[in-house]
């Protein structure tokens, strides 16, 4: 039995709770959402899903640390929070600048099927963005902390594993739905529209990055 567990949750309750947490930590507009939209527009449905997969894996890692009570990972994240914030901010600024000054390349024309393998290169990038995002880390731990206070935690490592998989499933569901929705409007966008979207997405990513660095400077003062 995991520490603090005093209320038995059914498998169905664990799955539904995990899916809900996965959607909650994926849905807020953030860097990965922006990249998912941009990649869907230029690379098609599976390009957007690939962008989301990196976040799913990252969220699974963080959820695993929270649900299994892996204090070593939590301690490392806490001790190196400033370094994580610095790296995350710089990566976001680099991503944003690249998007702003890169002409849109439509690798998959509207109406044709994209391939996941061709877009797999974005997966490690969005994974790293997720695990270096203090908001994603703190948000996940806060949700699991709230869950523990309400139900007393999970009974054993089987339940913890089911919870982590459900969180990842909820995140994947969000990215599938988002990519499919964006796919429905791809055919209406010209190259000029895509260029403007790239520039707008780049500005937003740079804004997120500057925000992280500004918070880091503020904490150091």
N, C-alpha and C positions, 0 to 999 in steps of 0.2 A: 504494500500500500504506500502510495506517495504521501509525503508529509502534509498534514492538514486536511486530508480527505475524510469527511464524515458523512457525506450524503451520496448515495449511490445514484448515478445517472445511467439511464438506459443507453444502449448503443445508438438508437435513433436520436435521442436528445443530444448526445455527443456529436453526431454527424451534423445535425441541423445547427447546433451552436458553432461548430467549427466552420461550416459553410458561411454562416452569418459573419463570423470574425474575418474570414478570408475576403468577403465582399467589402466589409467595413474598412479594412486596411488597404484595399486596392482602389476603391471608388473615388476617394478625394482627388481632386485635380492636383497632379504633381508631375515631376519630371518624366516618370515612366508612362503616365497617361498621355503626355504630350508626344513622346517618342512613338508610342503605340499608334496614335492617330496619324502622325507624319509617315510612319513606315507603312501603314495600311494604304495611305493615299499613293505612295510611290512604289510599293512592293506587293500590294494586294493583300487579301485576307490573311494568308499564312505569314506574310511579313509582319503584320500587326500582332498576330498571335505569338510569333517568335520573340518580339519585343516584350510581351507580357510574360513569357515563360521564364526569362531571367529573373523577373520580379517574383514569380511563383516559387522558384527555387530559393531565392533569398529570403522570402517570407517564411518558407518552410524551415530554413535554418534557424531563423530568429524564433519562430513558434516552437521549434524543438527545444531550444535553450530555455524558453519560458515554461513549457509544459512538463519537461523532464526535470526542471529545477537544476539545470546545469550551471552551477554557480561559477565555475571556472570561466565559461564563455561570458557570463554576465559581468564578472569582475574585469575581464580583459576589455570588454566594451566600455565599462565605466572608467577604467584607468586610462584608456587611450581615446576617450571621447573627443578631445580636442583635435588629436591627429586625424581621427576619422572624419570629423567635421571639416578640417582643412582640405583633406584629400577629396572629399565629396564635393566641396565648393569649387575647387579647381577643375575637377572633372566636368561638372555641370557647365562651367564657363567655357571650357574647351569644346564640349559638345555643342553648346549654343552658338559659339563663333563659327564652328564648322558648318552648322546648318545655315546660318545667315549668309555665308559667302560661298555656298555651294549651289550651283544651278540644279534644279530638281531633275532627277533621273527616274523616269517611269520605267521600271524594269518589268512590270507586268501590266499590260494594257487592260483597261476596263472590259469586262466580259470574258476574260481569259483566266484560267486557274493558275494561281501562284504555287510555288513549292516551298515547303518548310525548310528543306535542306539548303536552299539558296540564300535564306535569310538567317541561318543559324549563327552567323557571326555576331549578331546583335545580342544574343543570349548572355554571354559572359559580361557584356557591357552593362546591360540592365540589371544583371545580378549584382555587379559591383556597385552600381548606383543605389540599389536597394540596401545592401549591407553597410554602406557608408552614409546612409541617410538617418541622422539622429531621430528625426520625427517618426520614421517607420519603426525604428527599434523601440523608442519609448512608447509609441502608440500600441505596439503589440504587447509589450510587457504590461502596460496599463490595463489592456483588455483582459489579459490572463490574470492579472491581480484582482480585477473586479470579479472575474469568474470564480476565483478561489474564495473570495470573501462571501459570495452568494451561496456557493454549493460546497465549499470546503475542499475543493481541489479534485484531482482524479485518483481513482482507486489504485491503479497499477500501471505498469509500463505499456501494457496492451492498450489501455484506454488512452494513455498519452500519445501513443503512436497513431491511434485512430483519430484523435483530435488534430494532430499535425497534418495527417493526410486530408482530413476534411477542410482544414484551413487552406491547404494548397488547392483542393478542389474548388472551394469558393472563389479563390483568386483566379483560377483558370477559367471558371464560368464567367467572371466579369470580363476578362480579356477576350474571350470568344464572342461575347455579346457586343462589346465595344467595337471589335474589329469588323463584325458583321454589319453593325449599324453604319460605320464609316464606309464600308464597301458599297452601300446602297446609294451613296451620293458621289462616288468617285467619277462616274461617267459624265457628271455635270461640270467638272472642273477642267479648265484649260491649263496650259503650261504657266501662263501668267498667274493664275490663281494659286497653283502649286508653289510658285516662287514666293508669292506673298505669304502663304502659309508657312513655308520654310523660314522666312524672315521673322514672322510673328512667333513661331515656335522657338526659334533661336533666341529671340529677345526674352521670352518667358524663362527659358532654361538659364540664360545668363542672370536673369533676375533672381531665380532660385539660388544660384551659386553665390551671387553677391550677398544675398540675404544670409546664407550660411556663414560666409566670411565675416560679415558685419556683426553677426551674433557672437562669433568667436572673439572678435576684437572687443566687443562690449563686455564679454565675460572676463576678459583679461585686464580691463581697466579697474 
